[in-house]
Amino acid sequence: YKRQITTYAAMYRGAFGSSYAFSETMVKAIPLMLTGLGVAVAFRMRFWNIGAEGQFVFGAIASAGVALFMQDFIPQSLLLPAVILAGVIAGALWAGIPAALKAFIGVDETLTSLMLNYVAILYAQYLFYGPWRDPEGYGFPGTALFPQSAWLPKLFGRAHFGLIFAIIAACILWFVFNRTRWGFELKIIGENKTAANYLGIKIARNILFALLLSGGLSGLAGASEVAGVSRRLQTGLSLGYGYTAII
């Protein structure tokens, strides 16, 4: 027991024992919270979205594209909102592919969402090793640094405003799941599609809407990561947050 206590005490100190440790824990927690919420929306209706990692990465790609290449066309005050919105939309659209395949022609979503992860990850690598590579980066893989107007504000240490996004999203989803008709419809579809059909619930439409929301939250995680932590698209972005979110 003494060894167990010593071990858990060391784990606690490592995660929360100082302001630096706490902020680093929050840096890792933010993408896990958002991608976890994303897959929770899909799992509510027994849609096995295994693609949160790809939706996370694709959201980061879109956010980086806006930050790097639209800064001369968007007012500085609107650049950060545009970066975040681009990530949400990209993640939603990436999740919409397996959702549409499932809803309209019955393709198994586990396989398609999983395979799309690798497409997104390899595409990100192609970009920061290739056409988006910083010419002044001394050969290191990665894009140029985002302009400061596209940086997500810090809360404390390296913990950034994505934490607020995650808390707000959790509160909204709690309300949707427990206090709205749509949340009830998702639950019915997940428990019994035959009953859902009998009740007149539009299953295909709900699958699409739920997966757009699911992917949008994962895309928001990717946008928060590149705008709040790395402030560029670079190697090390994909660390398995989307897979851990499933757990």
C-alpha positions, 0 to 999 in steps of 0.5 A, a space after each residue: 500500500 505504501 508503494 501505491 500511495 507513493 506512486 499515486 502521490 507522484 502522479 498527482 504532483 506531476 499533473 497538479 503539483 505546480 502551476 506549470 504542471 496544472 497548465 500542461 495537464 490542461 493543454 492535454 485535456 482540452 483536445 481530449 475534452 472536445 474530441 470526447 464530446 464529439 464522439 459522445 454525440 455520435 455514440 448517443 445514437 450508436 453511430 460508431 464514429 472512429 474518425 475523431 482523429 482525422 476530423 481533429 487533424 482536418 480541422 487543424 489543416 483548415 484553420 492553418 490554411 485560413 491563418 496563413 493564406 487569408 490574413 491579407 483578406 480578412 480584418 485582423 479582428 475577424 481572423 481568429 474567429 475565421 480560423 476557429 470557424 474554418 476548423 469547425 466546418 472542416 471537421 464537420 465536413 470530414 465527418 459528413 462523408 461517413 455519415 452520408 455513406 451510412 445514411 443513404 447507402 448503408 456503408 459501415 461507418 466504423 470502416 470509413 471513419 477509421 480509414 479517413 483518419 489516415 487520409 487526413 493525417 497523411 494530407 497534413 504531412 504532405 502540406 507541412 513537408 511540401 507546399 506549406 513548408 516554411 521557407 525560413 524554417 531551416 529545413 524543419 517540417 512545419 508551416 510558418 508561424 501564424 500571425 498574432 491576430 490568429 493566436 488563441 488567447 492564453 488563460 494561464 501558463 500554456 493553457 488556452 481559451 480552448 478550455 472555455 470552448 470545451 466547458 461551454 460545449 459540455 454544458 450545451 450538450 448536457 442540455 441537448 441530450 437531456 432537455 430537448 426533443 432532438 436529444 430524445 430522438 438521438 437516444 431513441 435511434 440508438 436504442 431501437 431504430 424500428 421504434 424510431 421509424 414507427 415514431 416518424 423520426 427521420 433517421 438519415 437526417 438525424 445521422 447527418 446532423 449528429 455527425 456534423 456536430 460530432 465532427 465539428 467538435 473534433 474540428 474545434 479541437 484541432 483548431 484550438 490546438 494549432 491556434 492555441 499551442 503550436 500556432 503553426 501546422 507541424 509534425 506532432 499534431 496527431 498524437 491519438 487524441 481522437 482515439 483516446 476520446 473513444 475511451 
